[in-house]
Amino acid sequence: MGEFELIQRFFTRPTRHAVLGVGDDCALLAPAPGMQMAISSDMLVSGRHFFPDVDPRTLGHKALAVNLSDLAACGARPVAFTLALALPEANAAWLEPFSQGLLALADAHGCELIGGDTTQGPLNICITVFGEVPAGQALLRSGARAGDDLYVSGTLGDARLALEALQGKITLPPEVLAQTRIRMDQPTPRVALGLALRGVASAAADVSDGLLGDLGHILQRSGVGATIQTENATHLIAACAHSTGATGLFGLEISANKALQCVLSGGDDYELVFTAPAHRRAAVQAAAQSSHTPVTCIGQVDAAPGLRLVDAAGAAVANDFASFDHFA
């Protein structure tokens, strides 16, 4: 199977939103009047972002999900995406489920594949996604203000538990590993929540490299600091344990510090961390309900720079948690 047969067989579909899709040197997109384009790219490299033996269907899902998560953090509606794909060989048995997983998620969000590139080489997937957001309404990292509440969507830590189990660092029962690996391999992009937070949240980012690291981007761009009340994050830790089917992380012989590490710096969660003024608390809860996405307030934004962790008594908690960095 040649390159163009591969593209035609697995990735060519009629356009719905684009003026021109797959088949020419360029695709053509026409933003709706009054809308801005939100554009993001993510690359997934075999052995770095996913295990070489991962199910290709779930890999197709994740490749697009991590990009849709960026649109969610911006409050943008998905429109289209391009796919650059390097393959060791044109293997139809691999390409069929990969394209099915990819396009199923694309269809669920009305996001169409409009172009890209294929080449032979080590497995590498790069997607660029395009979304629309009304002019001036995009959620940015730079809008947090002192006094804002600090929120996280969903639960955190399951993907980190799965990764450490697969690396042999911890032991999980097979049924627990299966459930946590779903969170690692098939994350749910919080697009509906991102749309609902437009005009409500003051700043947002997606949690891809770990909560503390991704929150740090908001604090830096906004010129503020934050305090996380670890007792408020207990819900996230408990939810992490509950979602794995365990009665508690300690029952799995995982220390309290390991549990906190999974929540605060685990990575691969693809939830949203966002800030909102205190007087918008009812609006935040309404956004959570309308998007069917739970949110938890875990702290506040401070005028003083830096990120602080405190316990229930207000005493400082040591912060030696490091988020993922490709070149660290």
Helices and strands as residue ranges (DSSP letters): H 3-10, E 35-45, H 56-74, E 77-87, H 92-108, E 112-120, E 124-134, E 149-153, H 158-166, H 174-185, H 191-196, E 203-207, H 211-222, E 225-229, H 234-243, G 249-252, H 256-265, E 271-276, G 278-280, H 281-290, E 295-302, E 306-310
